[in-house]
């Protein structure tokens, strides 16, 4: 099931569809949409995860790296609650 990502890149708000079958995280999806190679970032993220005791260090590293790339807000759009039998 695909979801919609709302993100800001270089002060321009954009939306894309996202599926966990294609990407591991929403950050990988927005980088791919903008044509940014994350190979070095993913290696460094694994190193930060290996030496840190909690997820906060990885989250802070990810957020600061994506701010440097020019991204602002990156979030999944809320799901619509639909009644039974409605598509």
KOLLO-788781 format. One line per 5 residues: number of its first residue (from 0); their letters; for each residue x, y, z of C-alpha. Coordinates in steps of 0.001 Angstrom, whole numbers, plus 524288, in hexadecimal, padded with zeros to 5 digits. Example, Ala and Ser with C-alpha at 12.3 -4.5 7.8 and 13.67 -1.06 7.14 Angstrom:
0	as	8300C,7EE6C,81E78  83566,7FBDC,81BE4
# end
This chain:
0	xxxxx	80000,80000,80000  805D5,80CF6,7FC24  80595,81951,80439  8081D,82786,800F6  813F4,82F0F,805CA
5	xxxxx	81387,83DC8,80761  820E7,84414,80790  8279E,85113,80599  833AC,851CE,7FCFC  83A89,85ED6,7FB27
10	xxxxx	82E91,86623,80055  82552,85F69,7F6C3  81AD4,85641,7FC15  81946,84990,7F486  811F6,83CBA,7F595
15	xxxxx	8157A,82F12,7F0EA  80FF0,8217F,7F2AC  81764,8183E,7FB7C  81774,80999,7FD69  81FA2,801C4,806F1
20	xxxxx	82190,7F79D,7FC47  829F2,8016A,7F4BE  83106,808ED,7FF8C  834D4,8062A,80D9F  831C3,813DA,8129F
25	xxxxx	82ABC,82011,80E31  837DC,82703,80E15  83D1E,81DA4,803CB  830E1,81FF3,7FBA4  831ED,82EC8,7FB9D
30	xxxxx	84077,82E42,7F888  83DB5,82543,7ED02  832F0,82E65,7E850  83CB0,839A2,7E834  84785,83181,7E203
35	xxxxx	85086,83198,7EDE0  859EE,82637,7EFEE  859BA,8217E,7FE0B  8644A,81708,7FD3F  86E16,81E11,805FE
40	xxxxx	8636F,822C9,80F30  85E25,814EF,81140  86BCB,80FE2,81497  86DBC,81AC4,81E7B  86029,81899,8242B
45	xxxxx	8639A,80A4C,826AB  86FFD,80E7F,82DA8  86893,8182D,83625  85E9F,80D9A,8394D  86962,803FA,83CE7
50	xxxxx	8700E,80D03,846A3  86430,813C1,84C89  85C78,80E63,857E8  84F3D,81381,85366  8478D,81768,8476B
55	xxxxx	84861,825F7,84A90  85640,82728,84551  8525E,820F4,83864  84649,8298A,83767  84E33,835E1,83A40
60	xxxxx	8587F,831F2,8303C  84DFE,82F4F,825F7  846B7,83BFB,8288C  852F1,8446B,82801  857CC,83DB9,81B95
65	xxxxx	84AE9,83FBD,81481  84A5E,84DFE,818D5  857E4,84FC5,812A7  852A8,849C6,80610  847DE,8540D,805A2
70	xxxxx	83C4F,84C85,80B1A  832DC,85240,814D2  82702,84AF2,819B3  825FC,83C99,815B8  819B6,8358C,81A3E
75	xxxxx	80FA6,82B7A,81658  80239,830E0,81339  7F7E9,82C0E,81C9F  7EF82,820BF,8184F  7E13B,8231C,8157F
80	xxxxx	7D80A,81B3C,81DF5  7CE67,814DD,814B9  7C226,80D8C,8182B  7C065,7FF23,815A9  7BE0C,7FC57,80741
85	xx	7C2C5,80994,80267  7CE9F,80B44,7F9C4
# end
